[in-house]
Each structure stands twice: as C-alpha cells, then as structure tokens.
Amino acid sequence: MNNRQKGFTLIELMVTLALMALILGFAASPFREMVINNRIASEGDNLIATLNFVRSEAIKRNTPVWICKSPDGVSCSADDSDGWEDGWIIFVDTNNNGAYAAADDELLKKQGPIPGDTSVSVDTIDDLFGYQSNGTLSGAIGTLSLCSPDDDKEKSRNITISVTGRPSLSKGSADSTCPDPA
C-alpha cells in the first residue's frame, strides 16, 4: 500500500512565490509608466476639447468667450503661484471689462484641478485669453505643456494654439516647456 500524499512541498511553494514576486516587480514599473502616459494623454484630449468648446461658443454666440486659470472656480487668478493645472473657468464677458464678474458675466463652464501630479507649463499663454466671434484667438498665442510628475519632457503633451485659434496636440520632446528634472 502506498501512503505517499500528493501536493507541493513547502520549498516548491516558496520558490514559486519568490518567482511571482520577481515577475510582478519587473511589471510594476512599466505599468506605472503606462498609467502616467495615459493620464497625460487623456488630460491633453480634455484640454483640446475645452479649447474647441471655447472657440465654438464664441462663434455660436457671435461674441467673445474667455477662459482663465481659476483654482477656486469663482474668479480668474493672475497669481503666478496658481497654475492652469489648478483649474479654469470659461465665461462670456458681457460687460467687456476683461475680467470675470459673477454678477455681470455668464459662466459657461468650470473645470476643477487636473487629477494626479500632472502639471501644466505655459509658454507665452496669458492667464486670461479667449476667442473672438470669428473664432480667432484673442490674447497671446503659445503652448501649454502637460508635464509628467517626474518632468520627463518626452512624456509630455504640447498643446499649441495657432494664430487662427486652432489648438493642436503633439507628443512632447526635448523642446517642451516642462521644467528640467531636478
């Protein structure tokens, strides 16, 4: 009679667990990179959609529509410590004073902070800019760069607004306006 039991020994189980931990350790870093890249690409698409919304509202309403950085979602901010990653508001400046006043102007949309550690670096874009009723840009043209938490310029996304007001999205490069890694 054979009393030998079938199954795994403790050593076999430990070796299997060690190999699984090793494999998962190698997979974690590329997975994190993929999540960061997808987050930045998604936020780039969101920002392009926002700029297209501002432009189309200006054309549809036949009046200028403005966008400004706004960390509180209530007023425009000219403070350098506030960034576009902190949020923005879109409004019709009905009293034509170049600023958002809740009592006088129509708030079209507000966006809260960009989730995660994504930052937005700016090159010649004003704190407040908009589109005229013909869809052209009112304010300085330039580039918004969505930067990864580690400021890797190759992972960034650049949104360039042309003279005609058309925003376009491109993958980052060494020329991105993201800060240099510390």
C-alpha positions in Angstrom: 0.0 0.0 0.0 1.3 3.5 -1.0 0.8 6.2 1.7 2.5 8.9 -0.2 0.5 12.1 -0.4 0.3 14.3 -3.4 0.9 18.1 -3.3 3.5 20.7 -3.2 6.3 20.8 -0.7 7.0 24.0 1.3 10.2 24.6 -0.7 8.4 24.4 -4.0 5.7 26.8 -2.8 8.3 29.3 -1.6 10.3 29.2 -4.9 7.0 29.7 -6.8 6.1 32.7 -4.6 9.6 34.2 -5.0 9.4 33.9 -8.8 5.9 35.5 -8.9 7.2 38.4 -6.7 10.1 38.9 -9.0 8.0 38.9 -12.1 5.5 41.3 -10.6 8.3 43.6 -9.5 9.5 43.9 -13.1 6.0 44.5 -14.4 5.1 47.3 -11.9 7.4 49.9 -13.3 6.2 49.7 -17.0 2.6 49.6 -15.7 3.2 52.8 -13.8 4.7 54.4 -16.9 1.7 53.4 -18.9 -0.7 54.9 -16.3 1.2 58.2 -16.3 1.3 58.3 -20.2 -2.4 57.5 -20.4 -3.3 60.2 -17.8 -1.3 62.9 -19.6 -2.8 61.9 -23.0 -6.3 62.0 -21.5 -5.8 65.4 -20.0 -4.4 66.6 -23.3 -7.5 65.5 -25.1 -9.6 67.1 -22.4 -7.8 70.4 -22.7 -8.1 70.3 -26.5 -11.9 69.7 -26.1 -12.1 72.6 -23.7 -10.3 75.0 -26.2 -12.6 73.8 -29.0 -15.6 74.4 -26.8 -14.5 78.0 -26.0 -13.9 78.6 -29.7 -17.2 77.1 -30.9 -19.2 79.0 -28.2 -17.6 82.3 -29.4 -18.7 81.5 -33.0 -22.1 80.3 -32.0 -22.9 83.2 -29.7 -21.2 85.7 -32.1 -19.4 87.3 -29.1 -16.0 86.8 -27.4 -15.7 83.9 -25.0 -12.9 83.8 -22.4 -11.0 81.2 -20.5 -8.8 81.9 -17.4 -7.0 79.9 -14.8 -9.1 79.7 -11.6 -8.2 77.5 -8.7 -11.4 78.4 -6.9 -13.8 78.1 -9.9 -15.2 81.5 -8.9 -12.8 84.1 -10.2 -9.8 84.5 -12.5 -6.4 84.4 -11.0 -3.3 86.4 -12.0 -1.2 84.9 -9.2 1.9 83.2 -10.6 1.6 80.5 -7.9 -1.7 79.4 -9.4 -1.3 77.2 -12.5 -3.6 76.0 -15.2 -3.4 72.6 -13.5 -5.4 74.1 -10.6 -8.5 74.6 -12.8 -10.1 77.2 -15.1 -13.4 78.9 -15.9 -15.0 79.7 -19.2 -17.2 82.8 -19.5 -18.9 85.4 -21.7 -17.6 88.8 -20.7 -20.9 90.6 -21.2 -19.7 93.9 -19.6 -16.5 93.8 -21.7 -14.2 94.7 -18.8 -11.7 91.9 -19.5 -12.4 90.0 -16.2 -15.0 87.7 -14.8 -17.6 89.2 -12.6 -20.2 86.7 -11.4 -22.9 89.4 -11.1 -22.5 90.6 -14.7 -20.9 87.8 -16.8 -22.2 84.4 -17.9 -20.3 81.5 -16.6 -20.4 78.7 -19.2 -18.2 76.0 -17.6 -15.7 75.5 -14.8 -13.1 72.8 -14.5 -11.5 71.7 -11.2 -7.9 70.7 -10.7 -6.3 68.2 -13.1 -6.2 64.9 -11.1 -2.8 63.4 -10.2 0.5 65.1 -10.2 0.3 66.4 -13.8 1.4 70.0 -14.1 0.8 72.5 -16.9 3.7 74.6 -18.1 3.0 77.7 -20.2 4.9 79.4 -22.9 3.5 82.9 -23.8 -0.1 82.0 -22.9 -1.8 84.7 -20.8 -3.6 84.0 -17.6 -6.8 85.0 -19.4 -7.3 84.6 -23.2 -10.3 83.9 -25.4 -11.7 83.7 -28.8 -13.4 86.4 -30.9 -16.7 85.8 -32.6 -14.9 84.8 -35.8 -13.0 82.0 -34.0 -9.6 83.7 -33.9 -7.6 83.9 -30.7 -7.7 87.0 -28.5 -4.5 87.1 -26.5 -1.0 85.7 -26.9 -0.6 82.6 -28.9 1.7 80.0 -27.5 2.0 76.5 -26.0 0.5 74.7 -23.0 2.6 71.6 -22.0 1.1 68.9 -19.8 4.1 67.6 -17.8 4.5 64.2 -16.0 5.2 64.2 -12.3 8.9 63.4 -13.0 9.1 66.3 -15.5 10.2 63.9 -18.3 9.8 66.1 -21.4 9.4 63.0 -23.7 6.2 62.0 -21.8 4.6 65.5 -22.0 1.9 66.6 -24.4 2.1 70.0 -26.1 -1.0 72.0 -27.0 -0.1 74.7 -29.4 -2.7 77.4 -30.3 -2.1 78.8 -33.8 -2.7 82.4 -35.0 -6.1 81.4 -36.4 -7.0 80.0 -32.9 -6.9 76.3 -33.8 -5.5 74.2 -30.9 -3.4 71.1 -31.8 -1.9 68.4 -29.7 1.5 66.8 -30.1 3.7 64.4 -28.2 6.4 66.0 -26.1 10.0 66.4 -27.0 13.2 67.9 -25.6 11.7 71.3 -26.6 8.7 71.0 -24.3 8.2 73.8 -21.8 8.2 71.4 -18.9 10.7 72.2 -16.2 14.0 70.3 -16.3 14.1 67.3 -13.9 15.5 68.3 -10.5 
